Amino acid sequence: MLRKNRGTSIAPRAKDDTAELSPWGPNPWFDEMDRWFDDMRREFEGNWGRWPLAMRTGGLPSARLPALDLRDDGAEIVVTADLPGVSKEELEIHAMPDRLEIRAEVQRAREQKDEGYVYRERGHSAFERTLALPAEVIPDKVTANLKDGVLEVRLPKQDPTPEAKPVKVKVE
């Protein structure tokens, strides 16, 4: 409670005055901001999965997710992924009628010894990517080719659609 100072005209405030300001208490802005930050944190964690946890613990995943391109060629869907430094043995691909899963785990080690010193370097990176397909495919007929760090996966459709032909539109 504030007491009146002799040199000022500030009067003490009654206890009931704070209750009239807001049902949340004397500082509703802080409560509202806490709620906004909690909502934002939950939304961020829901959309980005494990990344917020990794950032809070001080470490980020050591590999980026590969860039993917998806193309519909009418009779098949073609997925292209950039995977530099990944070999065929380190790659795992699973095809389902409605999605494609691509996983890779790369471990590298290098050691150099010379008179008076030893140099060792180890690295580990992994990623997993799941891609929802726009049409159902035949998983048994899926083929994949990895050449020069570029993966191409061809997924034949169950019901092929004719390839769309462009139509010239006249502008008036």
C-alpha positions as CSV (number, residue, x, y, z in Angstrom):
1,M,0.0,0.0,0.0
2,L,1.3,3.4,-0.9
3,R,1.4,6.0,1.8
4,K,0.9,9.7,1.3
5,N,4.2,11.6,1.2
6,R,4.1,15.0,3.1
7,G,5.6,16.9,0.1
8,T,3.3,15.4,-2.6
9,S,-0.4,15.1,-3.2
10,I,-0.2,11.4,-4.0
11,A,-3.0,9.7,-2.1
12,P,-3.0,6.0,-1.1
13,R,-4.9,3.7,-3.4
14,A,-7.6,1.5,-2.1
15,K,-7.3,-2.2,-2.4
16,D,-10.5,-2.4,-4.4
17,D,-9.1,-0.1,-7.2
18,T,-6.7,-2.8,-8.5
19,A,-9.6,-5.3,-8.8
20,E,-11.5,-2.9,-11.0
21,L,-8.6,-2.5,-13.5
22,S,-8.7,-6.1,-14.6
23,P,-9.8,-9.6,-13.5
24,W,-6.2,-10.8,-14.0
25,G,-4.6,-8.6,-11.4
26,P,-2.6,-5.4,-11.5
27,N,-0.4,-6.4,-14.4
28,P,-2.5,-8.2,-17.0
29,W,0.0,-7.4,-19.8
30,F,2.6,-9.7,-18.4
31,D,0.2,-12.6,-18.0
32,E,-1.0,-12.1,-21.6
33,M,2.6,-11.9,-22.9
34,D,3.4,-15.1,-21.1
35,R,0.4,-16.8,-22.8
36,W,1.5,-15.5,-26.2
37,F,5.1,-16.8,-25.8
38,D,3.8,-20.2,-24.6
39,D,1.5,-20.4,-27.6
40,M,4.3,-19.4,-29.9
41,R,6.7,-22.0,-28.4
42,R,4.1,-24.8,-28.7
43,E,3.3,-23.8,-32.4
44,F,7.0,-23.7,-33.2
45,E,7.7,-27.1,-31.6
46,G,4.7,-28.6,-33.4
47,N,5.8,-27.4,-36.8
48,W,9.5,-28.0,-36.5
49,G,9.6,-31.2,-34.4
50,R,13.0,-31.8,-32.7
51,W,14.7,-28.6,-33.6
52,P,13.7,-26.5,-30.6
53,L,14.9,-29.2,-28.3
54,A,18.2,-29.4,-30.0
55,M,18.6,-25.6,-29.8
56,R,17.8,-25.5,-26.1
57,T,20.4,-28.2,-25.4
58,G,23.1,-26.4,-27.3
59,G,23.4,-28.6,-30.3
60,L,21.9,-28.5,-33.8
61,P,21.5,-31.4,-36.1
62,S,24.7,-31.9,-38.1
63,A,23.1,-32.3,-41.5
64,R,20.6,-30.2,-43.5
65,L,17.6,-31.8,-44.9
66,P,18.2,-32.6,-48.6
67,A,16.4,-30.5,-51.2
68,L,13.7,-32.5,-53.0
69,D,11.9,-31.9,-56.3
70,L,8.7,-33.8,-57.2
71,R,7.5,-33.9,-60.8
72,D,4.4,-35.6,-62.2
73,D,5.1,-37.1,-65.6
74,G,1.6,-38.5,-66.1
75,A,2.5,-42.2,-65.9
76,E,4.9,-41.8,-63.0
77,I,6.1,-39.5,-60.3
78,V,9.8,-38.5,-60.3
79,V,11.5,-37.4,-57.1
80,T,14.9,-35.9,-57.3
81,A,17.1,-35.3,-54.2
82,D,20.5,-33.7,-53.7
83,L,22.6,-36.0,-51.5
84,P,26.2,-34.9,-51.8
85,G,28.6,-37.2,-50.0
86,V,26.1,-40.1,-49.6
87,S,26.9,-43.5,-51.0
88,K,24.4,-46.2,-52.1
89,E,25.3,-48.3,-49.0
90,E,24.4,-45.4,-46.6
91,L,21.0,-44.8,-48.3
92,E,17.7,-46.4,-47.3
93,I,14.5,-45.8,-49.4
94,H,11.0,-47.1,-48.5
95,A,8.1,-46.7,-50.9
96,M,4.5,-47.0,-49.8
97,P,1.4,-46.4,-52.1
98,D,0.9,-42.9,-50.6
99,R,4.4,-41.8,-49.4
100,L,8.1,-42.1,-49.9
101,E,10.7,-42.2,-47.1
102,I,14.4,-41.5,-47.7
103,R,16.9,-42.0,-44.9
104,A,20.7,-41.7,-44.8
105,E,23.4,-42.0,-42.1
106,V,26.9,-41.0,-43.0
107,Q,29.9,-41.6,-40.7
108,R,33.3,-40.4,-41.7
109,A,36.7,-40.8,-39.9
110,R,40.1,-39.6,-40.9
111,E,43.4,-40.1,-39.1
112,Q,46.8,-38.7,-40.0
113,K,50.0,-39.5,-38.1
114,D,53.3,-37.8,-38.4
115,E,56.3,-37.5,-36.2
116,G,55.3,-35.5,-33.1
117,Y,51.6,-35.3,-33.7
118,V,48.4,-37.2,-34.5
119,Y,45.4,-35.7,-36.3
120,R,42.0,-37.4,-36.0
121,E,38.7,-36.2,-37.3
122,R,35.3,-37.9,-37.0
123,G,32.0,-36.8,-38.4
124,H,28.4,-38.1,-38.3
125,S,25.4,-36.8,-40.0
126,A,21.9,-38.3,-40.6
127,F,18.6,-37.3,-42.0
128,E,15.2,-38.7,-42.6
129,R,12.7,-37.3,-45.1
130,T,9.1,-38.4,-45.7
131,L,7.3,-37.1,-48.7
132,A,3.5,-37.4,-49.2
133,L,2.7,-38.4,-52.8
134,P,0.0,-36.7,-54.8
135,A,-1.3,-40.0,-56.3
136,E,-1.1,-43.7,-55.4
137,V,1.9,-45.5,-56.7
138,I,2.9,-49.2,-57.2
139,P,5.6,-49.7,-54.5
140,D,6.9,-53.0,-56.1
141,K,7.9,-51.2,-59.4
142,V,9.7,-48.2,-57.8
143,T,13.3,-47.7,-59.1
144,A,16.1,-45.5,-57.7
145,N,19.3,-44.3,-59.2
146,L,22.1,-42.4,-57.3
147,K,24.7,-40.7,-59.5
148,D,27.1,-37.9,-58.6
149,G,25.3,-37.1,-55.4
150,V,21.8,-36.8,-57.1
151,L,19.2,-39.4,-56.3
152,E,16.4,-40.0,-58.8
153,V,13.4,-42.1,-57.7
154,R,10.8,-43.1,-60.3
155,L,7.4,-44.1,-58.9
156,P,4.9,-45.6,-61.4
157,K,1.3,-44.5,-60.7
158,Q,-1.5,-47.0,-60.2
159,D,-3.8,-45.0,-62.4
160,P,-1.8,-43.1,-65.0
161,T,-3.2,-39.7,-65.9
162,P,-2.6,-38.1,-69.3
163,E,0.2,-35.5,-69.3
164,A,-1.2,-32.0,-69.1
165,K,-0.6,-30.0,-72.3
166,P,-0.3,-26.2,-72.1
167,V,-3.1,-24.2,-73.7
168,K,-2.4,-20.7,-75.0
169,V,-4.8,-18.2,-73.5
170,K,-5.6,-15.0,-75.5
171,V,-5.4,-11.8,-73.4
172,E,-8.2,-9.3,-74.2
